[in-house]
Amino acid sequence: MDILYLMILCSVSLAVIFLIIFIISARNGQFEDDESPAVRILLDSEIIKEDSPVSKEAESTEKLDKRTEEKSD
């Protein structure tokens, strides 16, 4: 029965510690902007530079597609 009292004391102290951490982080503004990080991933505002490897790869695939179309005709 003594272990039950110890477990209750540990769980209440752990809950108080988490509550204090939550209050401190809420006061520091951790939870003010909860909408924009979820939407930010959907917005693709970066312009792909022509020298980037992704654009070079896209150009090479377009050239291959054009060649295959020309050969099929």
All heavy atoms as TSV, in Angstrom:
chain	resi	resn	atom	element	x	y	z
A	1	MET	N	N	0.822	-1.191	0.000
A	1	MET	CA	C	0.000	0.000	0.000
A	1	MET	C	C	0.864	1.252	0.000
A	1	MET	O	O	0.434	2.283	-0.496
A	1	MET	CB	C	-0.904	-0.050	1.233
A	1	MET	CG	C	-2.003	0.942	1.208
A	1	MET	SD	S	-3.197	0.512	-0.061
A	1	MET	CE	C	-4.303	1.841	0.053
A	2	ASP	N	N	2.076	1.109	0.534
A	2	ASP	CA	C	2.962	2.273	0.576
A	2	ASP	C	C	3.411	2.686	-0.819
A	2	ASP	O	O	3.611	3.865	-1.077
A	2	ASP	CB	C	4.188	1.974	1.439
A	2	ASP	CG	C	3.832	1.846	2.911
A	2	ASP	OD1	O	2.796	2.432	3.311
A	2	ASP	OD2	O	4.587	1.181	3.643
A	3	ILE	N	N	3.569	1.704	-1.705
A	3	ILE	CA	C	3.993	2.027	-3.059
A	3	ILE	C	C	2.935	2.839	-3.794
A	3	ILE	O	O	3.251	3.668	-4.650
A	3	ILE	CB	C	4.357	0.737	-3.839
A	3	ILE	CG1	C	5.098	1.059	-5.126
A	3	ILE	CG2	C	3.136	-0.077	-4.140
A	3	ILE	CD1	C	6.451	1.558	-4.902
A	4	LEU	N	N	1.674	2.629	-3.469
A	4	LEU	CA	C	0.593	3.401	-4.082
A	4	LEU	C	C	0.723	4.880	-3.739
A	4	LEU	O	O	0.558	5.745	-4.605
A	4	LEU	CB	C	-0.761	2.853	-3.634
A	4	LEU	CG	C	-1.977	3.458	-4.310
A	4	LEU	CD1	C	-1.951	3.172	-5.798
A	4	LEU	CD2	C	-3.241	2.905	-3.696
A	5	TYR	N	N	1.034	5.174	-2.505
A	5	TYR	CA	C	1.223	6.574	-2.108
A	5	TYR	C	C	2.425	7.190	-2.825
A	5	TYR	O	O	2.386	8.348	-3.243
A	5	TYR	CB	C	1.411	6.695	-0.591
A	5	TYR	CG	C	0.183	6.283	0.194
A	5	TYR	CD1	C	0.273	5.367	1.228
A	5	TYR	CD2	C	-1.060	6.828	-0.106
A	5	TYR	CE1	C	-0.833	4.984	1.950
A	5	TYR	CE2	C	-2.183	6.444	0.606
A	5	TYR	CZ	C	-2.067	5.530	1.629
A	5	TYR	OH	O	-3.170	5.166	2.327
A	6	LEU	N	N	3.465	6.408	-2.967
A	6	LEU	CA	C	4.652	6.890	-3.677
A	6	LEU	C	C	4.335	7.147	-5.147
A	6	LEU	O	O	4.754	8.160	-5.717
A	6	LEU	CB	C	5.791	5.866	-3.541
A	6	LEU	CG	C	7.084	6.253	-4.238
A	6	LEU	CD1	C	7.702	7.473	-3.579
A	6	LEU	CD2	C	8.042	5.090	-4.218
A	7	MET	N	N	3.569	6.251	-5.779
A	7	MET	CA	C	3.213	6.433	-7.189
A	7	MET	C	C	2.316	7.649	-7.379
A	7	MET	O	O	2.462	8.395	-8.354
A	7	MET	CB	C	2.513	5.176	-7.714
A	7	MET	CG	C	3.396	3.965	-7.762
A	7	MET	SD	S	4.768	4.159	-8.888
A	7	MET	CE	C	3.923	4.044	-10.413
A	8	ILE	N	N	1.391	7.877	-6.467
A	8	ILE	CA	C	0.527	9.061	-6.554
A	8	ILE	C	C	1.357	10.321	-6.394
A	8	ILE	O	O	1.185	11.296	-7.145
A	8	ILE	CB	C	-0.590	8.982	-5.493
A	8	ILE	CG1	C	-1.586	7.891	-5.848
A	8	ILE	CG2	C	-1.304	10.327	-5.371
A	8	ILE	CD1	C	-2.604	7.618	-4.757
A	9	LEU	N	N	2.276	10.331	-5.474
A	9	LEU	CA	C	3.141	11.495	-5.270
A	9	LEU	C	C	3.998	11.762	-6.496
A	9	LEU	O	O	4.131	12.912	-6.943
A	9	LEU	CB	C	4.021	11.278	-4.039
A	9	LEU	CG	C	4.957	12.423	-3.687
A	9	LEU	CD1	C	4.160	13.655	-3.288
A	9	LEU	CD2	C	5.902	12.013	-2.589
A	10	CYS	N	N	4.541	10.704	-7.087
A	10	CYS	CA	C	5.373	10.869	-8.303
A	10	CYS	C	C	4.550	11.379	-9.469
A	10	CYS	O	O	4.985	12.263	-10.217
A	10	CYS	CB	C	6.028	9.548	-8.674
A	10	CYS	SG	S	7.330	9.057	-7.556
A	11	SER	N	N	3.358	10.863	-9.648
A	11	SER	CA	C	2.546	11.281	-10.785
A	11	SER	C	C	2.064	12.714	-10.631
A	11	SER	O	O	2.040	13.476	-11.604
A	11	SER	CB	C	1.364	10.335	-10.980
A	11	SER	OG	O	0.518	10.375	-9.861
A	12	VAL	N	N	1.715	13.110	-9.425
A	12	VAL	CA	C	1.284	14.495	-9.200
A	12	VAL	C	C	2.456	15.434	-9.395
A	12	VAL	O	O	2.313	16.503	-10.013
A	12	VAL	CB	C	0.653	14.643	-7.798
A	12	VAL	CG1	C	0.450	16.103	-7.432
A	12	VAL	CG2	C	-0.665	13.900	-7.726
A	13	SER	N	N	3.635	15.074	-8.918
A	13	SER	CA	C	4.789	15.960	-9.124
A	13	SER	C	C	5.159	16.057	-10.590
A	13	SER	O	O	5.516	17.126	-11.079
A	13	SER	CB	C	6.023	15.541	-8.380
A	13	SER	OG	O	5.874	14.504	-7.613
A	14	LEU	N	N	5.063	14.959	-11.328
A	14	LEU	CA	C	5.343	14.997	-12.756
A	14	LEU	C	C	4.328	15.872	-13.497
A	14	LEU	O	O	4.687	16.650	-14.384
A	14	LEU	CB	C	5.334	13.579	-13.323
A	14	LEU	CG	C	5.857	13.411	-14.729
A	14	LEU	CD1	C	7.328	13.781	-14.800
A	14	LEU	CD2	C	5.665	11.982	-15.183
A	15	ALA	N	N	3.071	15.785	-13.103
A	15	ALA	CA	C	2.035	16.626	-13.718
A	15	ALA	C	C	2.296	18.096	-13.425
A	15	ALA	O	O	2.117	18.957	-14.299
A	15	ALA	CB	C	0.657	16.212	-13.213
A	16	VAL	N	N	2.735	18.416	-12.237
A	16	VAL	CA	C	3.032	19.815	-11.874
A	16	VAL	C	C	4.222	20.316	-12.694
A	16	VAL	O	O	4.213	21.452	-13.178
A	16	VAL	CB	C	3.285	19.933	-10.357
A	16	VAL	CG1	C	3.859	21.287	-10.001
A	16	VAL	CG2	C	2.001	19.688	-9.590
A	17	ILE	N	N	5.212	19.467	-12.886
A	17	ILE	CA	C	6.383	19.868	-13.690
A	17	ILE	C	C	5.964	20.157	-15.130
A	17	ILE	O	O	6.356	21.171	-15.715
A	17	ILE	CB	C	7.474	18.784	-13.622
A	17	ILE	CG1	C	8.095	18.749	-12.237
A	17	ILE	CG2	C	8.533	19.011	-14.692
A	17	ILE	CD1	C	9.020	17.585	-11.994
A	18	PHE	N	N	5.146	19.296	-15.720
A	18	PHE	CA	C	4.689	19.535	-17.088
A	18	PHE	C	C	3.807	20.775	-17.178
A	18	PHE	O	O	3.849	21.505	-18.163
A	18	PHE	CB	C	3.952	18.318	-17.639
A	18	PHE	CG	C	4.881	17.230	-18.094
A	18	PHE	CD1	C	4.816	15.977	-17.532
A	18	PHE	CD2	C	5.819	17.468	-19.083
A	18	PHE	CE1	C	5.662	14.973	-17.949
A	18	PHE	CE2	C	6.686	16.475	-19.513
A	18	PHE	CZ	C	6.604	15.227	-18.936
A	19	LEU	N	N	3.003	21.028	-16.157
A	19	LEU	CA	C	2.175	22.233	-16.150
A	19	LEU	C	C	3.041	23.480	-16.109
A	19	LEU	O	O	2.785	24.459	-16.821
A	19	LEU	CB	C	1.212	22.209	-14.962
A	19	LEU	CG	C	0.278	23.404	-14.837
A	19	LEU	CD1	C	-0.680	23.436	-16.017
A	19	LEU	CD2	C	-0.461	23.361	-13.525
A	20	ILE	N	N	4.084	23.452	-15.315
A	20	ILE	CA	C	4.991	24.612	-15.233
A	20	ILE	C	C	5.701	24.823	-16.573
A	20	ILE	O	O	5.801	25.955	-17.054
A	20	ILE	CB	C	6.003	24.409	-14.078
A	20	ILE	CG1	C	5.287	24.498	-12.736
A	20	ILE	CG2	C	7.123	25.432	-14.168
A	20	ILE	CD1	C	6.138	24.097	-11.554
A	21	ILE	N	N	6.134	23.749	-17.195
A	21	ILE	CA	C	6.787	23.874	-18.513
A	21	ILE	C	C	5.814	24.423	-19.549
A	21	ILE	O	O	6.165	25.285	-20.360
A	21	ILE	CB	C	7.363	22.509	-18.943
A	21	ILE	CG1	C	8.534	22.135	-18.065
A	21	ILE	CG2	C	7.777	22.535	-20.407
A	21	ILE	CD1	C	9.049	20.733	-18.280
A	22	PHE	N	N	4.566	23.973	-19.510
A	22	PHE	CA	C	3.563	24.473	-20.446
A	22	PHE	C	C	3.303	25.953	-20.230
A	22	PHE	O	O	3.222	26.727	-21.196
A	22	PHE	CB	C	2.259	23.683	-20.283
A	22	PHE	CG	C	1.136	24.230	-21.096
A	22	PHE	CD1	C	1.107	24.042	-22.468
A	22	PHE	CD2	C	0.121	24.946	-20.498
A	22	PHE	CE1	C	0.075	24.557	-23.229
A	22	PHE	CE2	C	-0.913	25.462	-21.239
A	22	PHE	CZ	C	-0.932	25.265	-22.615
A	23	ILE	N	N	3.190	26.389	-18.994
A	23	ILE	CA	C	2.928	27.804	-18.703
A	23	ILE	C	C	4.104	28.665	-19.161
A	23	ILE	O	O	3.914	29.726	-19.767
A	23	ILE	CB	C	2.627	27.990	-17.201
A	23	ILE	CG1	C	1.264	27.375	-16.869
A	23	ILE	CG2	C	2.665	29.460	-16.823
A	23	ILE	CD1	C	0.967	27.314	-15.390
A	24	ILE	N	N	5.308	28.206	-18.918
A	24	ILE	CA	C	6.491	28.980	-19.339
A	24	ILE	C	C	6.543	29.088	-20.866
A	24	ILE	O	O	6.784	30.162	-21.411
A	24	ILE	CB	C	7.776	28.338	-18.782
A	24	ILE	CG1	C	7.845	28.544	-17.276
A	24	ILE	CG2	C	9.009	28.918	-19.452
A	24	ILE	CD1	C	8.961	27.768	-16.603
A	25	SER	N	N	6.284	27.993	-21.558
A	25	SER	CA	C	6.347	28.050	-23.013
A	25	SER	C	C	5.201	28.858	-23.602
A	25	SER	O	O	5.368	29.518	-24.623
A	25	SER	CB	C	6.365	26.650	-23.608
A	25	SER	OG	O	5.194	25.956	-23.260
A	26	ALA	N	N	4.035	28.840	-22.978
A	26	ALA	CA	C	2.912	29.655	-23.456
A	26	ALA	C	C	3.205	31.133	-23.259
A	26	ALA	O	O	2.851	31.958	-24.098
A	26	ALA	CB	C	1.633	29.263	-22.731
A	27	ARG	N	N	3.847	31.486	-22.177
A	27	ARG	CA	C	4.196	32.895	-21.946
A	27	ARG	C	C	5.272	33.373	-22.911
A	27	ARG	O	O	5.320	34.540	-23.251
A	27	ARG	CB	C	4.674	33.095	-20.517
A	27	ARG	CG	C	3.554	33.072	-19.530
A	27	ARG	CD	C	4.029	33.469	-18.182
A	27	ARG	NE	N	2.902	33.468	-17.246
A	27	ARG	CZ	C	2.998	33.807	-15.991
A	27	ARG	NH1	N	4.170	34.158	-15.496
A	27	ARG	NH2	N	1.955	33.785	-15.218
A	28	ASN	N	N	6.132	32.478	-23.359
A	28	ASN	CA	C	7.181	32.862	-24.298
A	28	ASN	C	C	6.691	32.912	-25.735
A	28	ASN	O	O	7.461	33.239	-26.634
A	28	ASN	CB	C	8.355	31.893	-24.207
A	28	ASN	CG	C	9.130	32.060	-22.931
A	28	ASN	OD1	O	9.114	33.119	-22.320
A	28	ASN	ND2	N	9.795	31.009	-22.507
A	29	GLY	N	N	5.428	32.574	-25.988
A	29	GLY	CA	C	4.858	32.672	-27.320
A	29	GLY	C	C	5.025	31.448	-28.171
A	29	GLY	O	O	4.959	31.528	-29.402
A	30	GLN	N	N	5.218	30.316	-27.566
A	30	GLN	CA	C	5.427	29.083	-28.312
A	30	GLN	C	C	4.178	28.644	-29.064
A	30	GLN	O	O	4.268	28.061	-30.133
A	30	GLN	CB	C	5.854	27.980	-27.335
A	30	GLN	CG	C	6.219	26.689	-27.981
A	30	GLN	CD	C	7.553	26.784	-28.672
A	30	GLN	OE1	O	8.380	27.592	-28.308
A	30	GLN	NE2	N	7.751	25.974	-29.671
A	31	PHE	N	N	2.995	28.980	-28.566
A	31	PHE	CA	C	1.760	28.481	-29.163
A	31	PHE	C	C	0.952	29.579	-29.841
A	31	PHE	O	O	-0.235	29.413	-30.088
A	31	PHE	CB	C	0.900	27.814	-28.086
A	31	PHE	CG	C	1.603	26.703	-27.375
A	31	PHE	CD1	C	2.003	26.848	-26.059
A	31	PHE	CD2	C	1.888	25.523	-28.031
A	31	PHE	CE1	C	2.660	25.831	-25.405
A	31	PHE	CE2	C	2.547	24.502	-27.386
A	31	PHE	CZ	C	2.936	24.653	-26.071
A	32	GLU	N	N	1.560	30.705	-30.173
A	32	GLU	CA	C	0.814	31.817	-30.766
A	32	GLU	C	C	0.436	31.542	-32.218
A	32	GLU	O	O	-0.659	31.842	-32.641
A	32	GLU	CB	C	1.632	33.102	-30.681
A	32	GLU	CG	C	1.700	33.646	-29.292
A	32	GLU	CD	C	2.462	34.943	-29.229
A	32	GLU	OE1	O	2.957	35.407	-30.274
A	32	GLU	OE2	O	2.577	35.476	-28.121
A	33	ASP	N	N	1.340	31.007	-32.996
A	33	ASP	CA	C	1.067	30.782	-34.407
A	33	ASP	C	C	0.995	29.287	-34.662
A	33	ASP	O	O	1.981	28.641	-34.965
A	33	ASP	CB	C	2.158	31.413	-35.251
A	33	ASP	CG	C	1.822	31.394	-36.715
A	33	ASP	OD1	O	0.647	31.210	-37.048
A	33	ASP	OD2	O	2.745	31.573	-37.516
A	34	ASP	N	N	-0.192	28.730	-34.572
A	34	ASP	CA	C	-0.331	27.294	-34.760
A	34	ASP	C	C	-0.904	26.942	-36.122
A	34	ASP	O	O	-1.077	25.783	-36.434
A	34	ASP	CB	C	-1.194	26.688	-33.661
A	34	ASP	CG	C	-2.563	27.302	-33.597
A	34	ASP	OD1	O	-2.767	28.348	-34.211
A	34	ASP	OD2	O	-3.432	26.725	-32.901
A	35	GLU	N	N	-1.201	27.941	-36.969
A	35	GLU	CA	C	-1.819	27.647	-38.257
A	35	GLU	C	C	-0.840	27.739	-39.424
A	35	GLU	O	O	-0.887	26.924	-40.334
A	35	GLU	CB	C	-2.972	28.606	-38.498
A	35	GLU	CG	C	-3.831	28.197	-39.663
A	35	GLU	CD	C	-5.091	28.999	-39.726
A	35	GLU	OE1	O	-5.730	29.173	-38.674
A	35	GLU	OE2	O	-5.418	29.470	-40.803
A	36	SER	N	N	0.041	28.706	-39.422
A	36	SER	CA	C	0.892	28.918	-40.593
A	36	SER	C	C	1.915	27.806	-40.846
A	36	SER	O	O	2.191	27.532	-42.008
A	36	SER	CB	C	1.582	30.266	-40.519
A	36	SER	OG	O	2.496	30.306	-39.478
A	37	PRO	N	N	2.499	27.142	-39.857
A	37	PRO	CA	C	3.421	26.054	-40.195
A	37	PRO	C	C	2.753	24.913	-40.961
A	37	PRO	O	O	3.369	24.291	-41.815
A	37	PRO	CB	C	3.951	25.574	-38.851
A	37	PRO	CG	C	3.803	26.716	-37.952
A	37	PRO	CD	C	2.567	27.435	-38.420
A	38	ALA	N	N	1.475	24.665	-40.693
A	38	ALA	CA	C	0.781	23.606	-41.413
A	38	ALA	C	C	0.463	24.013	-42.843
A	38	ALA	O	O	0.420	23.177	-43.740
A	38	ALA	CB	C	-0.508	23.242	-40.679
A	39	VAL	N	N	0.251	25.298	-43.079
A	39	VAL	CA	C	-0.094	25.781	-44.414
A	39	VAL	C	C	1.156	26.084	-45.220
A	39	VAL	O	O	1.145	25.997	-46.446
A	39	VAL	CB	C	-0.997	27.029	-44.293
A	39	VAL	CG1	C	-1.287	27.639	-45.638
A	39	VAL	CG2	C	-2.275	26.679	-43.572
A	40	ARG	N	N	2.240	26.421	-44.545
A	40	ARG	CA	C	3.473	26.827	-45.216
A	40	ARG	C	C	4.009	25.732	-46.147
A	40	ARG	O	O	4.561	26.013	-47.201
A	40	ARG	CB	C	4.529	27.187	-44.178
A	40	ARG	CG	C	5.723	27.892	-44.774
A	40	ARG	CD	C	6.736	28.296	-43.739
A	40	ARG	NE	N	6.117	28.874	-42.548
A	40	ARG	CZ	C	6.579	28.676	-41.323
A	40	ARG	NH1	N	7.639	27.935	-41.132
A	40	ARG	NH2	N	5.984	29.213	-40.293
A	41	ILE	N	N	3.808	24.492	-45.773
A	41	ILE	CA	C	4.319	23.408	-46.603
A	41	ILE	C	C	3.539	23.289	-47.911
A	41	ILE	O	O	4.040	22.802	-48.910
A	41	ILE	CB	C	4.299	22.087	-45.814
A	41	ILE	CG1	C	5.169	21.067	-46.497
A	41	ILE	CG2	C	2.891	21.581	-45.658
A	41	ILE	CD1	C	5.440	19.855	-45.663
A	42	LEU	N	N	2.298	23.781	-47.920
A	42	LEU	CA	C	1.480	23.694	-49.128
A	42	LEU	C	C	1.801	24.788	-50.127
A	42	LEU	O	O	1.504	24.657	-51.307
A	42	LEU	CB	C	-0.001	23.762	-48.757
A	42	LEU	CG	C	-0.483	22.646	-47.838
A	42	LEU	CD1	C	-1.907	22.898	-47.428
A	42	LEU	CD2	C	-0.343	21.313	-48.526
A	43	LEU	N	N	2.376	25.890	-49.655
A	43	LEU	CA	C	2.680	27.008	-50.529
A	43	LEU	C	C	4.092	26.848	-51.071
A	43	LEU	O	O	5.047	26.785	-50.323
A	43	LEU	CB	C	2.558	28.324	-49.765
A	43	LEU	CG	C	1.191	28.579	-49.150
A	43	LEU	CD1	C	1.229	29.836	-48.311
A	43	LEU	CD2	C	0.135	28.681	-50.219
A	44	ASP	N	N	4.200	26.796	-52.358
A	44	ASP	CA	C	5.503	26.645	-52.992
A	44	ASP	C	C	5.885	27.986	-53.584
A	44	ASP	O	O	5.611	28.267	-54.742
A	44	ASP	CB	C	5.440	25.577	-54.061
A	44	ASP	CG	C	6.801	25.211	-54.570
A	44	ASP	OD1	O	7.779	25.465	-53.861
A	44	ASP	OD2	O	6.869	24.662	-55.673
A	45	SER	N	N	6.518	28.815	-52.792
A	45	SER	CA	C	6.812	30.170	-53.235
A	45	SER	C	C	8.232	30.321	-53.767
A	45	SER	O	O	8.567	31.350	-54.313
A	45	SER	CB	C	6.607	31.155	-52.095
A	45	SER	OG	O	7.477	30.846	-51.043
A	46	GLU	N	N	9.050	29.303	-53.614
A	46	GLU	CA	C	10.421	29.411	-54.083
A	46	GLU	C	C	10.503	29.186	-55.579
A	46	GLU	O	O	9.860	28.307	-56.134
A	46	GLU	CB	C	11.302	28.381	-53.385
A	46	GLU	CG	C	11.497	28.656	-51.928
A	46	GLU	CD	C	12.473	27.668	-51.326
A	46	GLU	OE1	O	13.264	27.071	-52.070
A	46	GLU	OE2	O	12.412	27.488	-50.112
A	47	ILE	N	N	11.286	30.009	-56.220
A	47	ILE	CA	C	11.504	29.866	-57.652
A	47	ILE	C	C	12.722	28.978	-57.855
A	47	ILE	O	O	13.775	29.187	-57.262
A	47	ILE	CB	C	11.736	31.233	-58.303
A	47	ILE	CG1	C	10.495	32.096	-58.119
A	47	ILE	CG2	C	12.076	31.075	-59.765
A	47	ILE	CD1	C	10.683	33.518	-58.588
A	48	ILE	N	N	12.579	27.970	-58.698
A	48	ILE	CA	C	13.682	27.048	-58.937
A	48	ILE	C	C	14.707	27.729	-59.830
A	48	ILE	O	O	14.388	28.228	-60.905
A	48	ILE	CB	C	13.173	25.764	-59.597
A	48	ILE	CG1	C	12.191	25.062	-58.679
A	48	ILE	CG2	C	14.335	24.860	-59.959
A	48	ILE	CD1	C	11.531	23.867	-59.305
A	49	LYS	N	N	15.925	27.774	-59.351
A	49	LYS	CA	C	16.997	28.391	-60.124
A	49	LYS	C	C	17.382	27.477	-61.280
A	49	LYS	O	O	17.274	26.264	-61.196
A	49	LYS	CB	C	18.205	28.644	-59.231
A	49	LYS	CG	C	17.929	29.636	-58.138
A	49	LYS	CD	C	19.160	29.835	-57.281
A	49	LYS	CE	C	18.869	30.792	-56.153
A	49	LYS	NZ	N	20.039	30.956	-55.294
A	50	GLU	N	N	17.837	28.085	-62.340
A	50	GLU	CA	C	18.165	27.301	-63.527
A	50	GLU	C	C	19.404	26.444	-63.326
A	50	GLU	O	O	19.573	25.435	-63.997
A	50	GLU	CB	C	18.353	28.228	-64.714
A	50	GLU	CG	C	17.068	28.875	-65.142
A	50	GLU	CD	C	17.254	29.700	-66.381
A	50	GLU	OE1	O	18.305	29.549	-67.038
A	50	GLU	OE2	O	16.380	30.498	-66.699
A	51	ASP	N	N	20.278	26.831	-62.425
A	51	ASP	CA	C	21.498	26.066	-62.193
A	51	ASP	C	C	21.320	24.939	-61.191
A	51	ASP	O	O	22.261	24.189	-60.953
A	51	ASP	CB	C	22.614	26.995	-61.701
A	51	ASP	CG	C	23.005	27.998	-62.759
A	51	ASP	OD1	O	22.777	27.701	-63.941
A	51	ASP	OD2	O	23.546	29.059	-62.396
A	52	SER	N	N	20.152	24.817	-60.611
A	52	SER	CA	C	19.964	23.783	-59.601
A	52	SER	C	C	19.899	22.411	-60.268
A	52	SER	O	O	19.524	22.272	-61.426
A	52	SER	CB	C	18.688	24.042	-58.808
A	52	SER	OG	O	17.581	23.835	-59.629
A	53	PRO	N	N	20.295	21.363	-59.581
A	53	PRO	CA	C	20.283	20.018	-60.157
A	53	PRO	C	C	18.883	19.548	-60.525
A	53	PRO	O	O	18.715	18.766	-61.448
A	53	PRO	CB	C	20.888	19.139	-59.070
A	53	PRO	CG	C	21.322	20.016	-57.984
A	53	PRO	CD	C	20.867	21.393	-58.262
A	54	VAL	N	N	17.867	20.037	-59.805
A	54	VAL	CA	C	16.498	19.614	-60.091
A	54	VAL	C	C	16.067	20.129	-61.456
A	54	VAL	O	O	15.460	19.407	-62.252
A	54	VAL	CB	C	15.546	20.118	-58.980
A	54	VAL	CG1	C	14.108	19.800	-59.325
A	54	VAL	CG2	C	15.928	19.525	-57.651
A	55	SER	N	N	16.392	21.407	-61.750
A	55	SER	CA	C	15.988	21.961	-63.038
A	55	SER	C	C	16.764	21.312	-64.181
A	55	SER	O	O	16.229	21.104	-65.262
A	55	SER	CB	C	16.178	23.474	-63.057
A	55	SER	OG	O	17.547	23.790	-62.903
A	56	LYS	N	N	18.046	20.975	-63.947
A	56	LYS	CA	C	18.818	20.295	-64.985
A	56	LYS	C	C	18.228	18.926	-65.279
A	56	LYS	O	O	18.144	18.501	-66.429
A	56	LYS	CB	C	20.277	20.158	-64.560
A	56	LYS	CG	C	21.022	21.466	-64.559
A	56	LYS	CD	C	22.467	21.266	-64.148
A	56	LYS	CE	C	23.207	22.595	-64.154
A	56	LYS	NZ	N	24.589	22.437	-63.695
A	57	GLU	N	N	17.802	18.246	-64.237
A	57	GLU	CA	C	17.202	16.935	-64.422
A	57	GLU	C	C	15.877	17.043	-65.177
A	57	GLU	O	O	15.572	16.232	-66.049
A	57	GLU	CB	C	16.972	16.284	-63.059
A	57	GLU	CG	C	16.454	14.881	-63.138
A	57	GLU	CD	C	16.362	14.260	-61.765
A	57	GLU	OE1	O	17.353	14.330	-61.026
A	57	GLU	OE2	O	15.299	13.728	-61.457
A	58	ALA	N	N	15.109	18.081	-64.877
A	58	ALA	CA	C	13.846	18.287	-65.577
A	58	ALA	C	C	14.089	18.590	-67.041
A	58	ALA	O	O	13.361	18.108	-67.920
A	58	ALA	CB	C	13.071	19.424	-64.904
A	59	GLU	N	N	15.123	19.384	-67.339
A	59	GLU	CA	C	15.451	19.697	-68.737
A	59	GLU	C	C	15.877	18.449	-69.495
A	59	GLU	O	O	15.491	18.256	-70.647
A	59	GLU	CB	C	16.559	20.742	-68.795
A	59	GLU	CG	C	16.126	22.113	-68.361
A	59	GLU	CD	C	17.291	23.097	-68.369
A	59	GLU	OE1	O	18.408	22.707	-68.775
A	59	GLU	OE2	O	17.081	24.238	-67.959
A	60	SER	N	N	16.653	17.600	-68.848
A	60	SER	CA	C	17.111	16.386	-69.526
A	60	SER	C	C	15.947	15.447	-69.804
A	60	SER	O	O	15.897	14.814	-70.858
A	60	SER	CB	C	18.191	15.693	-68.704
A	60	SER	OG	O	17.670	15.231	-67.487
A	61	THR	N	N	14.994	15.362	-68.907
A	61	THR	CA	C	13.832	14.504	-69.152
A	61	THR	C	C	12.968	15.078	-70.264
A	61	THR	O	O	12.398	14.325	-71.059
A	61	THR	CB	C	13.003	14.318	-67.881
A	61	THR	OG1	O	12.630	15.587	-67.369
A	61	THR	CG2	C	13.752	13.534	-66.839
A	62	GLU	N	N	12.873	16.409	-70.342
A	62	GLU	CA	C	12.109	17.021	-71.433
A	62	GLU	C	C	12.774	16.744	-72.773
A	62	GLU	O	O	12.094	16.471	-73.761
A	62	GLU	CB	C	11.998	18.529	-71.204
A	62	GLU	CG	C	11.063	18.908	-70.086
A	62	GLU	CD	C	11.034	20.409	-69.869
A	62	GLU	OE1	O	11.676	21.145	-70.644
A	62	GLU	OE2	O	10.364	20.845	-68.926
A	63	LYS	N	N	14.119	16.801	-72.811
A	63	LYS	CA	C	14.832	16.516	-74.051
A	63	LYS	C	C	14.625	15.071	-74.468
A	63	LYS	O	O	14.423	14.762	-75.645
A	63	LYS	CB	C	16.325	16.801	-73.879
A	63	LYS	CG	C	16.639	18.270	-73.791
A	63	LYS	CD	C	18.129	18.488	-73.582
A	63	LYS	CE	C	18.445	19.961	-73.436
A	63	LYS	NZ	N	19.880	20.168	-73.150
A	64	LEU	N	N	14.650	14.148	-73.504
A	64	LEU	CA	C	14.419	12.748	-73.811
A	64	LEU	C	C	13.003	12.524	-74.323
A	64	LEU	O	O	12.788	11.741	-75.261
A	64	LEU	CB	C	14.668	11.889	-72.571
A	64	LEU	CG	C	16.123	11.683	-72.182
A	64	LEU	CD1	C	16.199	10.940	-70.856
A	64	LEU	CD2	C	16.846	10.909	-73.254
A	65	ASP	N	N	12.044	13.214	-73.725
A	65	ASP	CA	C	10.667	13.080	-74.182
A	65	ASP	C	C	10.525	13.572	-75.616
A	65	ASP	O	O	9.832	12.962	-76.434
A	65	ASP	CB	C	9.718	13.852	-73.259
A	65	ASP	CG	C	9.590	13.201	-71.896
A	65	ASP	OD1	O	9.881	11.985	-71.789
A	65	ASP	OD2	O	9.187	13.909	-70.938
A	66	LYS	N	N	11.179	14.701	-75.942
A	66	LYS	CA	C	11.096	15.242	-77.301
A	66	LYS	C	C	11.737	14.292	-78.305
A	66	LYS	O	O	11.223	14.088	-79.393
A	66	LYS	CB	C	11.778	16.608	-77.362
A	66	LYS	CG	C	10.978	17.696	-76.680
A	66	LYS	CD	C	11.690	19.027	-76.794
A	66	LYS	CE	C	10.900	20.112	-76.054
A	66	LYS	NZ	N	11.588	21.402	-76.108
A	67	ARG	N	N	12.851	13.682	-77.918
A	67	ARG	CA	C	13.534	12.749	-78.825
A	67	ARG	C	C	12.672	11.526	-79.086
A	67	ARG	O	O	12.586	11.034	-80.214
A	67	ARG	CB	C	14.878	12.324	-78.232
A	67	ARG	CG	C	15.905	13.410	-78.258
A	67	ARG	CD	C	17.205	12.915	-77.663
A	67	ARG	NE	N	18.145	14.017	-77.515
A	67	ARG	CZ	C	19.255	13.950	-76.830
A	67	ARG	NH1	N	19.569	12.826	-76.199
A	67	ARG	NH2	N	20.053	14.989	-76.748
A	68	THR	N	N	12.047	11.011	-78.048
A	68	THR	CA	C	11.198	9.826	-78.233
A	68	THR	C	C	9.981	10.157	-79.082
A	68	THR	O	O	9.521	9.327	-79.868
A	68	THR	CB	C	10.759	9.251	-76.874
A	68	THR	OG1	O	10.135	10.272	-76.114
A	68	THR	CG2	C	11.933	8.704	-76.122
A	69	GLU	N	N	9.450	11.369	-78.936
A	69	GLU	CA	C	8.314	11.768	-79.763
A	69	GLU	C	C	8.739	11.893	-81.222
A	69	GLU	O	O	7.998	11.513	-82.125
A	69	GLU	CB	C	7.737	13.092	-79.260
A	69	GLU	CG	C	6.997	12.988	-77.954
A	69	GLU	CD	C	6.500	14.343	-77.461
A	69	GLU	OE1	O	6.713	15.349	-78.164
A	69	GLU	OE2	O	5.922	14.393	-76.380
A	70	GLU	N	N	9.934	12.454	-81.456
A	70	GLU	CA	C	10.418	12.610	-82.823
A	70	GLU	C	C	10.675	11.256	-83.473
A	70	GLU	O	O	10.374	11.057	-84.646
A	70	GLU	CB	C	11.701	13.445	-82.831
A	70	GLU	CG	C	11.476	14.895	-82.499
A	70	GLU	CD	C	12.781	15.674	-82.401
A	70	GLU	OE1	O	13.868	15.063	-82.575
A	70	GLU	OE2	O	12.712	16.878	-82.135
A	71	LYS	N	N	11.188	10.300	-82.704
A	71	LYS	CA	C	11.469	8.976	-83.241
A	71	LYS	C	C	10.189	8.219	-83.525
A	71	LYS	O	O	10.103	7.441	-84.468
A	71	LYS	CB	C	12.340	8.177	-82.273
A	71	LYS	CG	C	13.757	8.673	-82.216
A	71	LYS	CD	C	14.587	7.819	-81.284
A	71	LYS	CE	C	16.022	8.322	-81.248
A	71	LYS	NZ	N	16.845	7.512	-80.343
A	72	SER	N	N	9.174	8.438	-82.710
A	72	SER	CA	C	7.924	7.712	-82.915
A	72	SER	C	C	7.183	8.231	-84.144
A	72	SER	O	O	6.409	7.503	-84.758
A	72	SER	CB	C	7.043	7.803	-81.678
A	72	SER	OG	O	6.657	9.144	-81.450
A	73	ASP	N	N	7.408	9.486	-84.523
A	73	ASP	CA	C	6.736	10.057	-85.704
A	73	ASP	C	C	7.382	9.617	-86.954
A	73	ASP	O	O	7.541	8.955	-87.695
A	73	ASP	CB	C	6.811	11.582	-85.680
A	73	ASP	CG	C	5.958	12.159	-84.576
A	73	ASP	OD1	O	5.008	11.488	-84.143
A	73	ASP	OD2	O	6.246	13.295	-84.160
